[in-house]
Amino acid sequence: MALLDIKDLKVHFYGRSGLLSRKKKPFKAVDGISFCIEEGQTYGLVGESGSGKTTTGRAIIGLNPLTSGNITFNGRDLTMERRRGKITFDRNIGMIFQDPYSSLNPKKRVLDIVAEPLRNFERLSPKKELAKVQQLLAQVGISADSIYKYPHEFSGGQRQRIGIARAIALKPKLIIADEPVSALDLSVQAQVLNFMKDIQKELNLSYLFISHDLGIIKHMCDQIGIMYRGRYVEQGSSDELFSNPQHIYTKRLLSAIPVKEPAEREKRAREREAIAEEFQTSYHRYFDQEGLAYPLQHIAGTHYAAAQGTGGR
């Protein structure tokens, strides 16, 4: 049984269709995606801004209401609980936010930031809480004497490690990492990503890793879902998507990955030109009249790609 099982997830937001109109028109931020995450696995959600990947993560953790679909986590039907009016924040799901500068309350000390989930779910004495926070900080490479400092006294990479300490405080099974290194310098990014892989092995964590950067996704993820305007255009293992991309949108994202060698850069530039031309001339092959992806078609193994005229998955 999968740790996390998402089936036909939809998150629609409703607004007015016109200034004088009372009719509500839905914005389909997430429009029917399905995927599973196994224990110890990292699943990557990829797409440009507005593709629906962050909304998906927030829906799973309970920060965005579902329009329809099912979320089963660790054998529990979270969807049913929420339909009954229960706002459930599962202690076995943690979250690392995108911006280490805004996700930590600047008015709180590190002790209070990391202890927050412990105070919500556990009743520890002040002495035990202090010892637990010091242990968590040591686990992420932050010195124990930093507990009374404020976020502004740390570098970006250190702040993100503090965010990770908070996320693992309750020993979760799943961590949703929403663009966890996009606000950091490249050198610091590598340190944080490698640390996340190390701590995953140590604690047997599963990750839902959300990013627009396919280079990072390749380094981190076992399975990948490519999102465009709320739908999947392609889904499969890292090897399947990188070695045999099927959808034009996936190819466009892959062509944007930086390369070092001048000859490779020239080749990549030609590829981008060809992909851009195909995107314009063969748009109908990949998207319907509303600009949305067609249903997924099975390619091979765990590999699926959106294609015109298919029954879908």
Residue pairs with C-beta under 8 A, 6 or more apart in sequence:
1 75
2 36
2 37
2 38
2 72
3 37
3 38
3 39
3 41
3 73
3 74
3 173
3 174
3 206
4 36
4 37
4 60
4 71
4 72
4 73
4 74
4 174
4 206
4 208
5 36
5 70
5 71
5 72
5 73
6 33
6 34
6 35
6 36
6 56
6 60
6 69
6 70
6 71
7 34
7 69
7 70
7 72
8 32
8 33
8 34
8 68
8 69
8 70
9 30
9 32
9 33
9 34
9 56
9 59
9 66
9 68
9 69
9 70
9 71
10 28
10 30
10 31
10 32
10 66
10 67
10 68
10 69
11 29
11 30
11 52
11 55
11 56
11 59
11 64
11 65
11 66
11 67
12 26
12 27
12 28
12 29
12 30
12 31
12 67
13 26
13 27
13 29
14 24
14 25
14 26
14 27
15 24
15 25
15 27
16 22
16 23
16 24
16 25
17 23
17 24
17 25
26 67
28 229
28 230
29 52
29 55
29 230
30 52
30 55
30 56
30 59
30 230
31 52
31 229
31 230
31 231
31 292
32 69
32 231
33 52
33 56
33 225
33 227
33 230
33 231
33 232
34 313
35 43
35 223
35 225
35 235
36 43
37 43
37 174
37 206
37 208
37 223
38 206
39 173
39 204
39 206
40 200
40 204
40 205
40 206
41 206
41 207
41 222
41 223
42 200
42 206
42 207
42 209
42 220
42 221
42 222
42 223
43 206
43 207
43 208
43 209
43 221
43 222
43 223
43 224
43 225
44 209
44 210
44 211
44 217
44 220
44 221
44 223
44 224
44 225
44 238
45 53
45 56
45 57
45 208
45 209
45 210
45 211
45 224
45 225
45 227
46 53
46 211
46 212
46 214
46 217
46 224
46 225
46 226
46 227
46 253
47 53
47 212
47 226
47 227
47 228
48 212
48 228
48 253
49 212
50 229
51 227
51 228
51 229
51 230
52 227
52 229
52 230
52 231
53 210
53 227
54 98
54 178
54 179
54 210
55 64
56 210
56 227
57 95
57 176
57 178
57 208
57 210
58 64
59 65
59 66
59 71
60 71
60 73
60 78
60 93
60 176
60 208
61 89
61 93
61 95
61 176
62 78
62 82
62 87
62 88
62 89
62 90
65 82
66 79
66 82
69 79
70 77
70 79
71 77
71 78
71 79
72 78
72 79
73 90
73 92
73 93
73 174
74 90
74 92
74 173
76 90
78 88
78 90
81 88
82 88
89 120
91 117
91 121
91 170
91 172
92 170
92 172
92 173
92 174
93 172
93 173
93 174
93 175
93 176
94 117
94 166
94 167
94 168
94 169
94 170
94 172
94 174
94 175
94 176
95 167
95 175
95 176
95 177
95 178
96 160
96 163
96 164
96 167
96 175
96 176
96 177
96 178
96 180
97 103
97 163
97 178
97 180
98 178
98 179
98 180
98 182
98 183
99 183
100 156
100 157
100 159
100 160
100 162
100 163
100 183
100 184
101 151
101 156
101 159
101 183
103 163
104 113
104 151
104 159
104 162
104 163
105 112
105 113
105 151
106 150
106 151
106 152
107 150
108 150
108 151
109 147
109 148
109 149
109 150
110 133
110 137
110 142
110 146
110 147
110 148
110 149
110 150
110 151
110 162
111 130
111 133
111 147
111 148
113 151
113 162
113 166
114 133
114 136
114 137
114 147
114 162
114 165
114 166
114 169
115 129
115 132
115 133
115 169
116 166
117 166
117 169
117 170
118 124
118 129
118 132
118 133
118 169
118 170
119 129
121 170
122 170
124 132
130 147
132 169
133 147
133 165
134 144
134 147
136 165
136 166
136 168
136 169
137 143
137 144
137 146
137 147
137 162
137 165
138 144
139 165
139 168
139 199
140 161
140 162
140 164
140 165
140 168
140 195
140 199
141 161
141 195
142 158
142 161
142 162
142 165
146 154
151 159
151 162
154 162
155 188
156 183
156 184
156 185
156 188
157 184
157 188
157 191
157 192
160 180
160 181
160 184
160 192
161 192
161 195
163 180
164 195
164 196
164 199
167 175
168 175
168 199
168 203
168 205
171 203
172 205
173 205
173 206
174 205
174 206
174 207
174 208
175 205
175 206
175 207
175 208
176 207
176 208
176 210
177 196
177 207
177 208
177 209
177 210
178 210
179 210
179 211
179 212
180 192
180 196
180 209
181 188
181 189
181 192
181 193
181 216
182 211
182 212
182 213
184 192
189 216
193 216
193 219
193 220
196 207
196 220
197 220
199 205
200 207
207 220
209 217
209 220
209 221
211 217
214 253
214 254
214 256
214 257
215 257
215 258
217 224
217 238
218 238
218 242
221 238
222 237
222 238
223 235
223 236
223 237
223 238
223 302
224 235
224 236
224 237
224 238
224 241
225 232
225 234
225 235
226 232
226 233
226 234
226 235
226 241
226 247
226 249
226 250
226 253
227 233
228 249
228 293
229 291
229 292
229 293
230 292
231 292
231 293
231 306
232 293
232 296
232 304
232 306
233 247
233 249
233 250
233 286
233 293
233 305
233 306
234 241
234 245
234 246
234 247
234 249
234 250
234 296
234 303
234 304
234 305
234 306
235 296
235 302
235 303
235 304
235 305
236 299
236 301
236 302
236 303
236 304
237 301
237 302
237 303
240 299
240 300
240 301
240 302
240 303
241 250
241 303
242 254
244 299
244 303
245 251
245 254
246 299
246 303
246 305
246 307
247 286
247 293
247 305
247 306
248 275
248 278
248 279
248 282
248 285
248 286
249 279
249 286
249 293
250 305
251 275
252 272
252 275
252 276
252 279
255 268
255 271
255 272
255 275
256 272
257 268
259 265
259 268
279 286
284 308
285 308
286 293
286 294
286 306
286 308
287 293
287 294
288 294
293 306
294 306
294 307
294 308
294 309
294 310
294 312
295 306
295 307
295 310
295 311
295 312
295 313
296 304
296 305
296 306
296 307
296 310
296 312
296 313
297 304
297 305
297 306
297 307
297 310
297 311
297 312
297 313
298 304
298 313
299 305
304 313
